Amino acid sequence: MMIDITQSHLFRCGSYKAATDGSVTHYVLVAISKVSGEEHEILISPKELASPRSMRRVLMNRCILYTANEREHDENLLRLLGENLAPT
């Protein structure tokens, strides 16, 4: 499921990378440009997803502006990670 959380990109979380103990090391987010349709994979750790500020930093490194406040960020995470994810 694609979610619209920025003005320039749609996002989906298709999978995650698991450690040998089964814990999640990284989520694989797919950012799709609303203009060109180009897809970019972004590996993001659970720690980087924890707050809007840390996620903003990761996305800014990809030239994607993320302006969600704390409440909006929590809702975005529920929508992104609420899917049935499979490890890669």
C-alpha positions as CSV (number, residue, x, y, z in Angstrom):
1,M,0.0,0.0,0.0
2,M,1.3,3.4,-1.0
3,I,1.0,6.3,1.5
4,D,1.3,10.0,0.7
5,I,3.4,11.6,3.5
6,T,5.4,14.2,1.5
7,Q,4.6,16.7,-1.2
8,S,7.0,15.1,-3.7
9,H,7.0,11.3,-3.0
10,L,4.7,8.3,-2.2
11,F,6.1,5.7,0.2
12,R,5.7,2.0,0.9
13,C,7.5,-0.3,3.1
14,G,7.9,-3.6,1.3
15,S,10.2,-5.6,3.5
16,Y,12.8,-5.5,6.3
17,K,16.3,-6.9,6.9
18,A,16.5,-9.2,9.8
19,A,19.4,-10.1,12.1
20,T,20.2,-13.7,12.9
21,D,18.3,-13.4,16.1
22,G,15.2,-12.3,14.2
23,S,15.2,-8.6,15.2
24,V,14.8,-6.0,12.5
25,T,18.0,-4.2,11.5
26,H,16.6,-2.1,8.7
27,Y,13.3,-1.5,6.9
28,V,13.3,-1.1,3.2
29,L,11.2,1.9,2.2
30,V,10.4,2.6,-1.4
31,A,10.1,6.3,-2.3
32,I,8.3,7.0,-5.6
33,S,8.5,10.4,-7.1
34,K,5.1,11.9,-7.9
35,V,6.7,13.8,-10.8
36,S,8.8,11.2,-12.6
37,G,7.6,7.9,-11.1
38,E,11.2,7.0,-10.4
39,E,11.6,4.6,-7.4
40,H,14.3,4.8,-4.8
41,E,15.0,2.2,-2.1
42,I,15.9,3.7,1.3
43,L,17.3,1.5,4.1
44,I,16.2,2.9,7.4
45,S,16.9,1.5,10.9
46,P,14.2,1.3,13.5
47,K,16.1,3.9,15.5
48,E,15.9,6.3,12.5
49,L,12.2,5.7,12.3
50,A,11.6,6.5,15.9
51,S,11.0,10.2,15.6
52,P,10.0,12.7,13.0
53,R,13.3,14.5,13.5
54,S,15.5,11.4,12.8
55,M,13.4,10.4,9.8
56,R,13.5,13.9,8.5
57,R,17.3,13.8,8.6
58,V,17.4,10.5,6.6
59,L,15.0,11.8,4.0
60,M,16.7,15.1,3.6
61,N,19.9,13.2,2.7
62,R,17.7,12.0,-0.3
63,C,16.4,15.5,-1.0
64,I,13.0,14.6,0.3
65,L,11.3,17.1,2.6
66,Y,9.4,15.5,5.5
67,T,7.4,17.9,7.6
68,A,5.3,15.7,9.8
69,N,4.8,16.6,13.5
70,E,4.9,13.9,16.3
71,R,1.2,12.9,15.9
72,E,1.4,12.8,12.1
73,H,4.6,10.8,12.2
74,D,3.0,8.2,14.5
75,E,0.1,7.8,12.1
76,N,2.5,7.5,9.1
77,L,4.4,4.8,10.9
78,L,1.2,2.8,11.6
79,R,0.2,3.1,8.0
80,L,3.7,2.2,6.7
81,L,4.5,-0.7,9.0
82,G,1.0,-2.0,9.4
83,E,1.3,-4.0,6.3
84,N,2.3,-7.7,6.1
85,L,6.0,-7.4,5.8
86,A,8.4,-10.2,4.8
87,P,12.1,-10.3,5.5
88,T,14.5,-10.0,2.6
